[in-house]
């Protein structure tokens, strides 16, 4: 929650963000034959993940609603800025 008392995670345009386990992280990287830094990046202090207790190199799973797929899954690598 910000100083104004607004919780950005509750806004309808902000998709659900969760930190993935090391096991799930390994499975995703192996499935796509990539390294963690080949994933799209997300900044550690991004308001959507600020309260997830993430560190650089962690992977965040983002679930977005999709009109065609129902739900779309995206993975991002956490970095510092």
ZIMOUR-V747191 format. One record per pair of residues at least 12 apart in sequence whose C-alpha atoms are under 7 Angstrom apart, sorted by the first residue. I is the first residue (numbers start at 0). J is the second residue. D is the distance in Angstrom with one decimal. If there is no record, write none. Layout:
# ZIMOUR-V747191
I,J,D ; I,J,D
This chain:
# ZIMOUR-V747191
7,47,6.7 ; 8,47,5.9 ; 14,61,6.5 ; 14,62,5.9 ; 14,63,5.2 ; 15,61,5.6 ; 15,62,5.3 ; 15,63,7.0 ; 16,47,6.8 ; 16,48,6.6 ; 16,59,6.4 ; 16,60,5.7 ; 16,61,4.6 ; 16,62,6.7 ; 17,59,5.5 ; 17,60,5.2 ; 17,61,6.6 ; 18,51,6.6 ; 18,58,6.1 ; 18,59,4.5 ; 18,60,6.2 ; 19,58,5.9 ; 19,59,5.8 ; 19,60,6.3 ; 24,58,6.5 ; 35,56,6.9 ; 35,76,6.3 ; 36,76,6.4 ; 38,74,6.8 ; 38,75,5.5 ; 38,76,5.8 ; 39,75,4.9 ; 39,76,6.2 ; 40,75,5.2 ; 40,76,4.8 ; 40,77,6.0 ; 40,78,6.7 ; 41,75,6.0 ; 41,76,5.9 ; 41,77,5.0 ; 41,78,6.2 ; 42,77,5.7 ; 42,78,5.1 ; 42,79,5.8 ; 42,80,6.5 ; 43,77,5.7 ; 43,78,5.7 ; 43,79,5.5 ; 54,77,6.6 ; 55,77,4.9 ; 55,78,4.5 ; 55,79,6.1 ; 56,76,5.9 ; 56,77,5.4 ; 56,78,6.5 ; 57,76,5.9 ; 57,77,5.4 ; 58,74,6.5 ; 58,75,5.6 ; 58,76,4.6 ; 58,77,6.1 ; 59,74,5.6 ; 59,75,5.2 ; 59,76,6.4 ; 60,72,6.9 ; 60,73,5.8 ; 60,74,4.7 ; 60,75,6.6 ; 61,73,5.0 ; 61,74,6.1
